[in-house]
Amino acid sequence: MARIVIAGAGAVGASIAYHLALLGARDVVLADREQIASGATGKAMGGFRQQFSTEPEVRLAQESAKLFRELGPPLFEAVGYMFLATSDDGWNRLRERAATQQSLGVPVDEVDPSRVRGLRIDDVAGAVACWEDGVAEPTAVTAELVRRAADLGVEVREQTDARDLPREVLVVACGAGSTELVPELPVRPLCRQLVDVGPVADLPDDLPMTIEDETTFHFRRRGETVRLAMTEPVPRWTRDEVVDDELVADWRVRLAHRYPPAASAPIVRAWAGLYDMTPDAHPIIGWVDDGVYAACGFSGHGFMQSPAVGSAVAHELLHGTTPLDLTPYRLDRFAGGAIFPEQTVL
């Protein structure tokens, strides 16, 4: 059996290692130049949802849901994902997207947002939610997958460059750093940031991930704090992980409007990380050179898609076939013009 070295011990790399071990691979190394989950995974929002706009993304999420359900609390809490529309046009788009998701088996429904205590809804035209979706702890989930992989015989090497290790197969799962190993990959780093505010008194335990669909402003509960994020009006195509204080101030105003109980909550911390963006916001999964396999370009969805990706990649590496159709994610789609832009990139 070939010696497989995985570059990158974030959620995707850890899941690939774990699923390879589950399938019986016995010569697998998971390597990271820093520590486990020290890159984008450790800086992630920590959401999981099945509410995507394209069928391939929905299928990945549905498969991933199985592992998140197995993990359960405190690693994963199914508090739901609720999308709010604040205009008639937005509400029509939400309902159309929900109909597509329902046709694929996602249990998403129109809901009354007043069920969320403290939420301002006087300007809300409508809402949809999937209560199977929810929030998770990316670092802790990744550490658990690494622990399971190690128990099954995977060698874990921190502070190690995967390129320095002997192997027959190199799996590139380094997020925005993947182009250092495979320069021809169409992956660009996009700086994104998050903010935690709190403590907030009497936060509902079941506060869902709440998203304003038109603006993409969204927030979730994490303990006694509220975590905020939003698509930035001007994309920052850079590797510099810098917090924009003006955005922080803007988001606090938005939070005060949408969730008044948190209006005066102080900032706990603000931080930035990198999305590994592709031209169509879908990942690149598959062989990209002799002995080199890529699993990157997840465009902000790597953590939530990592269980399904780990299983599919492990099957392809060991057996040449996959339980999921990975055709939409091959690198050559860009040469052929067959792209399918994802609409729900948060």
C-alpha positions as CSV (number, residue, x, y, z in Angstrom):
1,M,0.0,0.0,0.0
2,A,1.3,3.4,-0.9
3,R,2.7,5.7,1.7
4,I,0.4,8.7,1.9
5,V,1.5,12.0,3.4
6,I,-1.2,14.7,4.0
7,A,0.0,18.3,4.1
8,G,-2.2,20.3,6.5
9,A,-3.7,19.3,9.8
10,G,-6.8,21.4,9.6
11,A,-10.3,20.0,9.5
12,V,-10.0,18.7,5.9
13,G,-6.6,17.0,6.4
14,A,-7.6,15.5,9.7
15,S,-10.7,14.1,8.2
16,I,-8.9,12.5,5.3
17,A,-6.4,10.9,7.7
18,Y,-9.2,9.6,9.9
19,H,-11.1,8.1,7.0
20,L,-8.0,6.6,5.4
21,A,-7.4,4.8,8.7
22,L,-11.0,3.7,8.9
23,L,-10.6,2.1,5.5
24,G,-7.5,0.2,6.6
25,A,-4.6,2.4,5.3
26,R,-1.6,1.6,7.5
27,D,1.1,4.0,6.1
28,V,-0.4,7.5,6.6
29,V,1.3,10.6,7.9
30,L,-0.6,13.8,8.8
31,A,1.9,16.7,8.8
32,D,1.5,20.4,9.5
33,R,4.2,23.1,9.5
34,E,2.6,24.5,12.7
35,Q,0.1,22.7,14.9
36,I,-3.2,20.9,14.6
37,A,-5.9,23.4,13.5
38,S,-3.5,26.3,13.7
39,G,-4.6,27.8,10.3
40,A,-8.0,28.7,8.9
41,T,-9.8,25.9,10.9
42,G,-8.8,27.4,14.2
43,K,-10.1,30.8,13.1
44,A,-13.4,29.6,11.7
45,M,-17.0,30.7,12.5
46,G,-17.9,27.1,13.4
47,G,-21.1,26.6,11.5
48,F,-22.5,23.6,9.7
49,R,-25.4,23.9,7.2
50,Q,-27.0,22.0,4.4
51,Q,-28.6,25.1,2.9
52,F,-26.5,25.6,-0.2
53,S,-27.7,26.7,-3.6
54,T,-26.1,24.0,-5.8
55,E,-26.8,20.3,-5.7
56,P,-23.1,19.1,-5.3
57,E,-22.7,21.4,-2.3
58,V,-25.9,20.1,-0.7
59,R,-24.8,16.5,-1.3
60,L,-21.5,17.2,0.5
61,A,-23.3,18.8,3.4
62,Q,-25.8,15.9,3.7
63,E,-23.0,13.4,3.9
64,S,-21.1,15.5,6.4
65,A,-24.2,15.8,8.6
66,K,-23.8,12.2,9.6
67,L,-20.5,12.7,11.4
68,F,-21.6,16.0,13.0
69,R,-24.7,14.2,14.4
70,E,-22.5,11.4,15.7
71,L,-20.2,13.8,17.5
72,G,-23.1,15.6,19.1
73,P,-22.7,18.1,22.1
74,P,-20.5,19.7,23.1
75,L,-18.6,19.4,19.8
76,F,-21.8,20.0,17.7
77,E,-25.1,21.5,18.6
78,A,-28.0,21.3,16.2
79,V,-29.5,24.7,17.0
80,G,-30.3,25.4,13.4
81,Y,-29.5,27.9,10.7
82,M,-32.1,30.5,10.0
83,F,-32.0,32.8,7.0
84,L,-33.9,36.1,7.2
85,A,-35.1,38.2,4.2
86,T,-35.8,41.9,4.7
87,S,-37.3,42.6,1.3
88,D,-39.9,41.0,-0.9
89,D,-37.3,40.2,-3.6
90,G,-35.1,38.6,-0.9
91,W,-38.0,36.6,0.4
92,N,-38.8,35.3,-3.0
93,R,-35.2,34.3,-3.5
94,L,-35.1,32.5,-0.1
95,R,-38.3,30.5,-0.9
96,E,-37.0,29.5,-4.4
97,R,-33.7,28.4,-2.8
98,A,-35.5,26.5,-0.1
99,A,-37.7,24.7,-2.7
100,T,-34.5,23.5,-4.4
101,Q,-33.1,22.3,-1.1
102,Q,-36.3,20.6,-0.2
103,S,-36.3,18.8,-3.6
104,L,-32.8,17.4,-2.6
105,G,-34.1,16.2,0.8
106,V,-32.9,19.1,3.0
107,P,-35.5,19.6,5.8
108,V,-35.7,23.4,5.4
109,D,-39.0,25.1,6.0
110,E,-40.6,28.5,6.3
111,V,-40.5,29.6,10.0
112,D,-41.8,32.3,12.3
113,P,-38.6,34.2,13.4
114,S,-40.4,35.4,16.5
115,R,-39.6,32.0,18.0
116,V,-36.1,33.4,18.6
117,R,-36.3,35.3,21.9
118,G,-34.8,38.8,21.6
119,L,-34.6,38.9,17.8
120,R,-35.9,42.1,16.1
121,I,-38.2,41.1,13.3
122,D,-40.4,44.1,12.5
123,D,-38.4,44.5,9.2
124,V,-38.3,40.8,8.3
125,A,-40.3,39.8,5.3
126,G,-39.8,36.1,5.9
127,A,-37.5,33.4,7.2
128,V,-36.5,29.8,6.5
129,A,-34.6,27.4,8.7
130,C,-33.1,23.9,8.8
131,W,-33.1,22.8,12.4
132,E,-30.7,19.9,11.7
133,D,-28.0,22.4,11.0
134,G,-26.0,24.1,13.8
135,V,-22.8,25.2,15.3
136,A,-19.6,23.4,16.2
137,E,-16.1,23.9,17.7
138,P,-13.7,23.6,14.7
139,T,-10.5,23.2,16.8
140,A,-12.1,20.6,19.1
141,V,-13.7,18.6,16.3
142,T,-10.4,18.6,14.4
143,A,-8.5,17.5,17.5
144,E,-11.0,14.7,18.0
145,L,-10.5,13.4,14.4
146,V,-6.8,13.6,14.8
147,R,-7.0,11.6,18.0
148,R,-9.1,8.9,16.3
149,A,-6.8,8.8,13.4
150,A,-3.7,8.4,15.7
151,D,-5.5,5.6,17.6
152,L,-5.9,3.8,14.3
153,G,-2.2,4.1,13.4
154,V,-1.9,7.5,11.6
155,E,1.5,9.2,12.3
156,V,0.9,12.8,13.3
157,R,3.8,15.2,12.7
158,E,3.5,18.8,13.9
159,Q,6.2,21.4,13.0
160,T,6.9,19.4,9.9
161,D,6.9,20.3,6.2
162,A,5.2,17.5,4.4
163,R,7.4,18.0,1.4
164,D,10.4,16.8,3.4
165,L,8.8,13.4,4.1
166,P,9.2,10.4,1.8
167,R,5.9,9.3,0.2
168,E,4.2,7.9,-2.9
169,V,1.2,10.2,-2.6
170,L,1.1,13.8,-1.3
171,V,-2.4,15.1,-0.4
172,V,-2.4,18.9,-0.4
173,A,-4.9,20.2,2.2
174,C,-3.3,23.4,3.2
175,G,-6.1,25.9,2.5
176,A,-4.8,29.2,1.2
177,G,-1.2,27.8,1.5
178,S,-1.8,25.1,-1.0
179,T,-0.4,27.1,-3.9
180,E,3.0,26.9,-2.2
181,L,3.0,23.2,-2.9
182,V,1.1,23.4,-6.3
183,P,1.5,26.9,-7.8
184,E,-0.8,26.3,-10.7
185,L,-3.9,25.8,-8.5
186,P,-6.4,28.7,-9.1
187,V,-6.7,29.4,-5.3
188,R,-6.5,32.9,-3.9
189,P,-6.3,34.0,-0.3
190,L,-9.1,36.2,0.9
191,C,-8.8,37.9,4.3
192,R,-12.0,37.6,6.4
193,Q,-12.6,38.5,10.0
194,L,-14.8,37.6,13.0
195,V,-15.7,39.3,16.3
196,D,-16.8,37.9,19.6
197,V,-18.8,40.2,21.9
198,G,-20.1,39.5,25.4
199,P,-21.0,38.5,27.9
200,V,-24.7,38.7,26.8
201,A,-27.2,38.0,29.6
202,D,-29.8,35.3,29.1
203,L,-28.7,34.1,25.7
204,P,-31.0,31.4,24.6
205,D,-29.3,28.0,24.5
206,D,-31.0,27.3,21.2
207,L,-30.1,30.6,19.5
208,P,-29.7,29.5,15.8
209,M,-27.0,30.7,13.5
210,T,-29.0,33.7,12.2
211,I,-28.2,35.2,8.7
212,E,-29.6,38.3,7.0
213,D,-29.7,36.9,3.5
214,E,-29.5,40.3,1.7
215,T,-26.5,41.6,3.7
216,T,-24.9,38.3,4.8
217,F,-24.5,39.6,8.3
218,H,-24.7,36.6,10.6
219,F,-24.2,35.7,14.2
220,R,-24.2,32.7,16.6
221,R,-24.0,32.0,20.3
222,R,-20.8,30.7,21.8
223,G,-21.2,30.3,25.5
224,E,-22.1,33.7,26.9
225,T,-20.8,35.5,23.9
226,V,-22.1,36.2,20.4
227,R,-19.8,35.7,17.3
228,L,-20.3,38.0,14.4
229,A,-19.3,37.8,10.7
230,M,-20.2,39.2,7.3
231,T,-19.1,39.3,3.7
232,E,-17.0,42.4,3.4
233,P,-18.1,45.1,0.9
234,V,-14.6,45.3,-0.6
235,P,-12.8,41.9,-0.8
236,R,-9.3,41.8,0.6
237,W,-7.3,39.6,-1.6
238,T,-4.2,39.3,0.6
239,R,-2.4,36.9,2.9
240,D,-2.2,39.6,5.6
241,E,-4.6,38.6,8.4
242,V,-5.6,42.1,9.7
243,V,-8.7,43.2,11.5
244,D,-10.5,46.2,10.0
245,D,-11.8,48.2,13.0
246,E,-14.3,50.1,10.9
247,L,-16.0,46.8,10.0
248,V,-16.0,45.8,13.6
249,A,-17.9,49.0,14.5
250,D,-20.3,48.5,11.6
251,W,-21.1,44.9,12.7
252,R,-21.8,46.0,16.3
253,V,-24.4,48.5,14.9
254,R,-25.9,45.7,12.8
255,L,-26.0,43.4,15.9
256,A,-27.7,46.1,18.0
257,H,-30.4,46.4,15.3
258,R,-31.0,42.7,14.8
259,Y,-30.4,41.4,18.3
260,P,-31.0,44.3,20.8
261,P,-30.1,42.2,23.9
262,A,-26.4,42.3,22.7
263,A,-26.4,46.0,21.9
264,S,-24.1,47.1,24.7
265,A,-21.9,43.9,24.8
266,P,-18.2,44.7,24.8
267,I,-15.8,43.3,22.3
268,V,-14.1,40.1,23.7
269,R,-11.8,39.7,20.7
270,A,-11.6,40.3,16.9
271,W,-9.4,38.2,14.6
272,A,-8.8,37.5,10.9
273,G,-8.1,34.4,8.9
274,L,-8.0,33.3,5.2
275,Y,-10.5,31.8,2.9
276,D,-9.0,29.8,0.1
277,M,-11.1,31.0,-2.7
278,T,-11.6,29.4,-6.2
279,P,-13.2,31.2,-9.2
280,D,-16.5,29.5,-8.6
281,A,-16.4,29.2,-4.8
282,H,-16.3,25.4,-5.0
283,P,-13.3,23.3,-3.8
284,I,-10.7,21.5,-5.9
285,I,-10.7,17.8,-5.2
286,G,-8.7,15.3,-7.2
287,W,-5.4,14.4,-8.8
288,V,-3.5,17.5,-10.0
289,D,-0.2,15.8,-10.8
290,D,1.6,12.5,-10.7
291,G,1.3,11.4,-7.0
292,V,-0.2,14.7,-6.0
293,Y,-3.9,15.0,-4.9
294,A,-5.5,18.3,-3.9
295,A,-8.3,18.9,-1.4
296,C,-8.4,22.7,-1.1
297,G,-10.1,25.8,-2.3
298,F,-13.1,25.4,0.0
299,S,-13.9,29.1,-0.1
300,G,-15.0,29.2,3.6
301,H,-16.8,25.9,3.7
302,G,-13.9,23.5,4.5
303,F,-14.8,22.8,8.1
304,M,-18.4,22.1,7.4
305,Q,-17.7,19.9,4.4
306,S,-14.7,18.1,5.9
307,P,-16.4,14.9,7.0
308,A,-17.8,14.1,3.5
309,V,-14.6,15.2,1.8
310,G,-12.5,13.1,4.1
311,S,-14.5,10.0,3.3
312,A,-14.7,10.6,-0.4
313,V,-11.0,11.3,-0.8
314,A,-10.0,8.3,1.3
315,H,-12.1,6.0,-0.9
316,E,-10.7,7.5,-4.1
317,L,-7.1,7.2,-2.9
318,L,-7.5,3.6,-1.8
319,H,-10.1,2.2,-4.1
320,G,-10.3,4.6,-7.1
321,T,-14.0,5.1,-6.6
322,T,-16.0,7.4,-4.3
323,P,-19.4,7.3,-2.5
324,L,-20.0,10.8,-3.7
325,D,-19.6,12.2,-7.2
326,L,-16.5,14.4,-7.2
327,T,-16.7,15.2,-10.9
328,P,-17.9,18.8,-10.3
329,Y,-14.8,19.5,-8.2
330,R,-12.0,18.5,-10.6
331,L,-9.4,21.0,-11.5
332,D,-10.0,20.6,-15.3
333,R,-13.5,22.2,-14.9
334,F,-11.9,25.6,-15.2
335,A,-10.2,24.8,-18.5
336,G,-13.5,23.6,-19.9
337,G,-15.6,26.5,-18.6
338,A,-17.9,24.2,-16.6
339,I,-18.2,26.2,-13.4
340,F,-21.3,26.5,-11.2
341,P,-21.0,29.5,-8.9
342,E,-22.2,29.0,-5.3
343,Q,-24.6,31.8,-4.2
344,T,-24.5,31.2,-0.4
345,V,-20.9,32.1,0.4
346,L,-20.9,33.6,3.8
